[in-house]
């Protein structure tokens, strides 16, 4: 048996999936969190059942990739039972999708989720009346708490086709039937049931219109129906009226409390001034917790791996090549765990908490106007702000975005934000030798470049950035188990992807050092560094090592120039060269861990494009700095 879970965004669909099939689908208190459908398995009376968690959709007329995936799965996966998850607290709006699903003429069950929230809003639903009106089994559940799940499983096993269908007014039915008869007469092949195909075509849904217009007779009938029914507006109005009628017959609404906690919180968090202040304070608290708390953990991890390195040097002293390769592997693992455990794990946990509590949509609402100028939406502020801590979680945060264009732009721009490692270079080089004013100037330059780059990408890249239509969900308290499993799922992605790249990169760099290839590499980069950027050729290897970890560019700079300490740097580099070098380091190729995260989120070709564009932008800005200063 194959069961499809389908519902509007933020109805608790993925949470239900987790209850049925285990924690394999990431539930999130953010509309559209499921961007591709997930398959799981469960047992009903000892029978294995395949469960599909389909992306949230408001209608079977798709308008983005996620909604298209939902309709595609309904028709291609040979679904046996449809489980329509409805948010009981928004019953009127949710029933519209239910009516469309009933028209598919497949066995169906309605899972009336979030009954507790409906009661808090003063909405009392007579489940038996609703079942009789719809002609399908209706099961009240609270997916987050696991209530009603066993009854739902039983209902799925016994699911039947809807016994009723949506009946429109006599005049509307006349035109629908005329077009339906023509479709049957012309034997137009489609996965859509005949009547639904006719309705969708009249409403202007392009894939259905295209099918019908293949025959002259049906094309003529379609134009007649569209003219008579105002391009489907009459059908939509009658369906809206039917939804309201169903709600009024099955539900009662009592006056909710005058002011609750949610209202009080939103009066602050969505305030035009206090909202931004709150957002800054919340992110400041997150960074304070993550990065202040992460430093001692990182130092501990570094200490452990330094001891391992020391042991390897003693144990393999007789075989220098094997020792170098082994150290390269260990250092690569150390670099990965030095990011994942001290910073990435707590950061992703806290972001998941904000997501599930319901705060991320509110940030999107606040920031949408400003971010839209760069071709992205307000929710992209999460990756950007995250980037000041670590580029890896910043890039991984783009997975909450919907369109491919927006995800690419956000991942690219987030990788340009100075992470804590690049901040080390800015503060340790420019801030120390030139003064804090120059450091602030570089941060200002970075913001301007990111903004301009976003505006250019918005105009150059194909595709559209649809307007942000998003529900502000109620606040919800997620379970600790869900948060921990979601965090582990994200960290696991990073470890599986980044560790091999970091190990490989570390081994390569170790072999470069072992075979003393630095002078040859510096020779290759000399024309670019000396003639174009006006920098010493000796820092070529430094920049390559910086791809492994950005802070290495500062740590290895004085060593590459043959100095005993960083304080001696002004002896061989002018202030102008320090500034040019820092500008280049801020923008050039992301570290290997970030590249791995970009590859995971937007694909291999896009990650290569971002890497190349980063190098071009860094080179241009560093060259400009050389000329201007």
ABEGO torsion letter per residue (X at the ends): XBBBBBBBBGAGAAAAAAAAAEBABBBBBBBGABABBBBBBBBBGGBBBBBBBBBBBABABBABAAAAAAAAAAAAAGBABBBBBBBAABAAAAAAAAAAAAAAGBBBBBBBBGAAAAAAAGBBBBAAAAAAAAGBBBBBBBAAAGBGAAAAAAAAAABBBBABBBBBBAAAAAAAAAAAAAAAAAGBBBABBAAAAAAAAAAGBAAAAAAAAABAAAAAAAAAAAAAAGGGAAAAAAAAAAAAAAAAAABBBBBBBABBAAAAAAAAAABAAAAAAAAAAAAAAAAAAAAAAAAAAAAAAAAAAAAAAAAAAAAAAABAAAAAAAAAAAAAAAAAAAAAAAAAAAAAAAAAAAAAAGAAAAAAAAAAAAAAAAGBBAAAAAAAAAAAABAAAAAAAAAABABAAAAAAAAAAAAABBBAAAAAAAAAAAAAAAEAAAAAAAAAAAAAAAAAAAAAAAAABBEBBBBBBBBBBBBBBBBAAAAAAAAAAAAAAAAAAAAAAAAAAAAAAAAAAAAGAAAAAAAAAAAAAAAAAGBBAAAAAAAAAAAABAAAAAAAAAAAAGBABAAAAAAABBAAAAAAAAAAAAABBBBAAAAAAAAAAAEAAAAAAAAAAAAAAAAAAAAAAAAAX
